[in-house]
Amino acid sequence: MSDYLKAAPVIIALMGYTEDVVDGRFSVMGGSAIHSDGKYYWRRDTAEYVETYGSLLPAEFIRHGAAHGWTVPPLTDDEIADIDDFFMSLRRS
């Protein structure tokens, strides 16, 4: 599951450095960057929480990933731009 999270394209690349807020066991360059598989989105450091602590993800997401064989569906440049536009609209409101 963490491989799926890491394999999804970056929608919004953010510079920075995030640290594990649970027990300080990891850090991630660009950890607050946003990834998406076209339906769901998450921060880059989510995969580290799943790997390190076995953090649970929503059941709908698990079903979605399993239905795709834990292979991220390909996104076109236009789809990525649409997702980015969605996030920018949230920022403006």
C-alpha positions as CSV (number, residue, x, y, z in Angstrom):
1,M,0.0,0.0,0.0
2,S,2.8,2.4,0.8
3,D,4.3,1.7,-2.7
4,Y,1.0,2.8,-4.2
5,L,1.0,6.0,-2.2
6,K,4.6,6.8,-3.3
7,A,3.9,5.9,-7.0
8,A,1.1,8.3,-7.6
9,P,2.0,11.5,-9.4
10,V,2.9,14.6,-7.5
11,I,0.1,17.2,-8.1
12,I,1.6,20.0,-6.0
13,A,5.3,19.9,-5.3
14,L,6.1,21.7,-2.1
15,M,9.6,22.3,-0.8
16,G,10.2,21.6,2.8
17,Y,11.1,19.0,5.3
18,T,8.6,17.2,7.4
19,E,9.3,15.2,10.5
20,D,7.4,12.3,12.1
21,V,5.0,13.9,14.6
22,V,4.3,10.6,16.4
23,D,7.7,9.4,17.6
24,G,10.3,11.2,15.5
25,R,11.3,8.0,13.6
26,F,11.5,9.5,10.1
27,S,11.7,12.7,8.1
28,V,10.7,13.3,4.5
29,M,12.0,15.9,2.0
30,G,9.0,17.5,0.5
31,G,6.7,15.7,2.9
32,S,3.8,18.1,2.5
33,A,3.7,17.7,-1.3
34,I,0.4,16.4,-2.6
35,H,0.0,13.1,-4.5
36,S,-3.2,11.8,-6.2
37,D,-4.4,8.8,-8.1
38,G,-7.2,10.8,-9.7
39,K,-9.8,10.0,-7.1
40,Y,-8.0,10.5,-3.7
41,Y,-5.2,12.8,-2.7
42,W,-2.7,12.7,0.2
43,R,0.5,14.2,1.5
44,R,3.8,12.6,0.5
45,D,4.7,11.7,4.0
46,T,1.5,9.5,4.4
47,A,3.4,6.5,3.0
48,E,6.0,6.8,5.8
49,Y,3.2,6.7,8.4
50,V,1.7,3.6,6.8
51,E,5.2,1.9,6.6
52,T,6.4,2.9,10.0
53,Y,3.3,2.6,12.1
54,G,0.9,0.6,10.0
55,S,-1.4,3.6,10.0
56,L,-4.9,2.7,8.7
57,L,-6.4,4.4,5.7
58,P,-10.1,4.8,4.9
59,A,-11.9,1.6,3.8
60,E,-13.0,3.3,0.6
61,F,-9.4,4.0,-0.3
62,I,-8.4,0.5,0.4
63,R,-11.2,-0.9,-1.8
64,H,-10.2,1.6,-4.6
65,G,-6.5,0.6,-4.5
66,A,-7.3,-3.1,-4.3
67,A,-9.7,-2.8,-7.3
68,H,-6.7,-1.4,-9.3
69,G,-4.4,-4.1,-8.1
70,W,-2.5,-1.5,-6.1
71,T,-1.2,0.0,-9.4
72,V,-1.8,3.7,-9.7
73,P,-4.0,4.5,-12.7
74,P,-2.2,6.6,-15.3
75,L,-3.1,10.3,-15.2
76,T,-2.8,12.5,-18.3
77,D,-1.2,15.9,-18.0
78,D,-4.7,17.4,-18.4
79,E,-6.1,15.4,-15.5
80,I,-3.1,16.4,-13.3
81,A,-3.8,20.1,-14.3
82,D,-7.5,19.7,-13.4
83,I,-6.6,18.3,-9.9
84,D,-4.1,21.2,-9.4
85,D,-6.8,23.7,-10.5
86,F,-9.1,22.2,-7.9
87,F,-6.6,22.8,-5.1
88,M,-5.9,26.3,-6.4
89,S,-9.7,27.0,-6.3
90,L,-9.8,25.9,-2.7
91,R,-6.9,28.3,-1.9
92,R,-8.8,31.2,-3.5
93,S,-12.0,30.6,-1.5
